Amino acid sequence: MTPQIEVFTRNLELTDRLRDYVTKKVSKLNKLINDVEDTRVDLSYVKSARSASDRQVAQITIRGKGFILRSEERADDLFAAIDEAVDKMQRQISRFKGKRQRGRGDGTPASEVAREPVAEETPTDIEEMPIIARRKTFSLVPMDEMEAIEQMKLLGHEDFFVFYNANTNAINVLYTRRDGTYGLIEPKLG
């Protein structure tokens, strides 16, 4: 069974023709990679873009067991943006599959390697709590630092990437420094 392709729009109407076009193009991507859990396509019209050729935006996100791949493209025509995003995603899938075949760590799931969870502290005064605008959960797959850099690039994350380091058996944060190099934060319990 192929995973459902979810199509979301912002500032434009989703016509049957557009939905069929997206489904036809994106369903080909799901055949290129195994273990796809869900595929999301976001289409939008950004009227505040400086250039008219950047106003139609197509973003494709494929989530699967142990990976998230994302591509975004802009064009003056929405169908062209979709085609370019699909082409970019095909390149990312082949690049990801090449990295995956070389292997990562010893294959032990993070859930088996992780130590006992730390009990969460609950604040006593609810009124003083800062507002959390967004909460995100994701699965961590053991990987080394070089693969974390590759995943960071594949996802299009510019600033940081959180990953489970297979070499140190700890959660690390990879970040981009101002000079273009990378930094690695290795937290330790105090």
C-alpha positions in Angstrom: 0.0 0.0 0.0 1.4 3.4 -0.9 1.3 6.1 1.7 -1.2 8.9 1.5 0.0 12.1 0.0 -1.3 15.1 1.9 -1.6 18.4 0.0 -1.9 21.7 1.8 -2.3 25.1 0.3 -1.9 28.7 1.5 -3.1 31.8 -0.3 -4.3 29.7 -3.3 -7.1 27.4 -4.2 -6.5 23.6 -4.6 -8.2 22.6 -7.8 -8.8 19.0 -8.8 -6.3 19.5 -11.7 -3.6 20.7 -9.3 -4.3 17.9 -6.8 -4.1 15.2 -9.5 -0.9 16.7 -10.9 0.7 16.7 -7.4 -0.4 13.2 -6.7 0.9 11.9 -10.0 4.3 13.5 -9.7 4.9 12.9 -5.9 3.6 9.2 -6.0 6.7 8.4 -8.2 8.9 9.6 -5.3 7.4 7.1 -2.9 8.4 4.2 -5.2 12.1 5.3 -5.1 12.5 4.8 -1.3 11.2 2.2 1.2 9.7 2.7 4.6 7.9 6.0 3.8 5.4 6.8 6.5 3.8 10.0 5.1 4.3 12.5 2.4 3.3 16.1 2.7 3.1 18.7 -0.1 2.7 22.4 0.8 1.8 24.8 -2.0 1.7 28.5 -1.4 1.6 31.9 -3.1 3.8 34.4 -1.4 2.8 37.8 -2.6 5.5 39.6 -0.5 8.3 37.9 -2.4 10.7 40.5 -4.0 10.8 38.8 -7.4 7.7 37.6 -9.3 9.6 34.4 -10.1 9.7 33.5 -6.4 6.0 33.8 -5.6 4.8 30.2 -6.3 6.3 27.9 -3.7 6.2 24.1 -3.6 7.6 22.2 -0.6 7.7 18.4 -0.3 8.4 16.6 3.0 8.8 12.8 3.1 8.9 11.2 6.5 10.0 7.6 7.0 11.5 5.2 9.5 14.6 7.1 10.6 14.6 9.9 8.0 13.0 13.1 7.0 13.7 14.5 3.5 12.5 18.0 2.4 12.8 20.0 -0.8 11.4 23.5 -1.6 11.4 25.3 -4.9 10.1 28.6 -6.1 9.0 29.7 -9.5 6.7 32.0 -11.4 4.4 29.0 -12.3 3.2 26.6 -9.6 3.5 23.6 -11.9 7.1 24.5 -12.6 7.8 24.8 -8.9 6.3 21.4 -8.3 8.4 19.9 -11.0 11.6 21.5 -9.7 10.8 20.3 -6.1 10.2 16.8 -7.3 13.5 16.8 -9.2 15.3 18.1 -6.2 13.7 15.4 -4.0 14.7 12.7 -6.4 18.4 13.8 -6.1 18.1 13.9 -2.3 16.6 10.4 -2.2 19.4 8.9 -4.4 22.0 10.8 -2.2 20.3 9.5 1.0 20.1 5.9 -0.3 23.8 6.1 -1.2 24.7 7.2 2.3 22.4 4.6 3.9 24.0 1.7 2.0 27.4 2.5 3.5 25.9 1.9 6.9 25.6 3.8 10.2 26.8 2.8 13.6 26.0 -0.7 14.8 22.3 -0.5 13.9 21.3 -0.5 17.6 18.1 1.5 18.0 18.4 4.7 20.1 15.7 3.4 22.5 17.8 0.4 23.5 21.0 2.5 24.0 19.4 5.4 25.9 19.8 5.6 29.6 16.9 6.0 32.1 14.7 9.0 31.4 15.1 12.0 33.7 11.9 12.9 35.6 10.4 16.1 34.3 10.2 19.0 36.7 6.8 20.7 37.0 6.8 24.4 37.7 5.0 25.4 40.9 3.7 28.7 39.6 1.9 28.3 36.2 1.6 32.1 35.6 5.4 32.5 35.4 5.8 29.9 32.7 6.9 31.2 29.3 4.6 30.5 26.4 5.8 27.6 24.2 4.6 28.5 20.7 5.5 25.1 19.1 6.4 21.7 20.4 8.0 19.2 18.1 8.8 15.5 18.6 10.8 13.3 16.4 12.6 9.9 16.4 16.4 9.9 16.8 18.4 7.4 14.8 22.0 6.7 15.7 24.4 8.3 13.3 27.9 9.7 13.2 28.9 13.4 12.9 29.4 13.3 9.2 26.0 11.7 8.6 24.5 14.4 10.9 26.0 17.1 8.7 24.6 15.4 5.6 21.1 15.1 7.2 21.3 18.8 8.2 22.0 19.7 4.6 19.3 17.3 3.3 16.7 18.8 5.6 17.7 22.4 4.7 18.4 23.3 8.3 20.6 26.3 8.3 21.3 26.8 12.0 21.3 23.5 14.0 20.5 19.8 14.0 19.9 17.5 17.0 21.0 13.9 16.6 21.9 10.8 18.6 25.7 10.3 18.2 26.4 6.5 17.6 30.1 7.0 18.5 29.5 8.6 22.0 26.0 7.2 22.7 24.7 10.6 23.6 22.4 13.3 22.1 24.4 16.0 20.4 23.6 19.3 18.7 25.4 20.2 15.5 25.4 23.9 14.5 26.7 26.2 11.8 29.2 28.8 12.9 29.4 32.3 11.4 32.6 31.4 9.5 30.8 28.5 7.7 32.4 25.7 9.8 30.4 23.4 12.1 30.3 23.2 15.9 29.2 20.3 18.0 27.6 20.6 21.5 28.0 17.4 23.6 25.9 17.9 26.7 26.7 16.1 29.9 24.5 15.6 33.0 25.9 17.7 35.9 
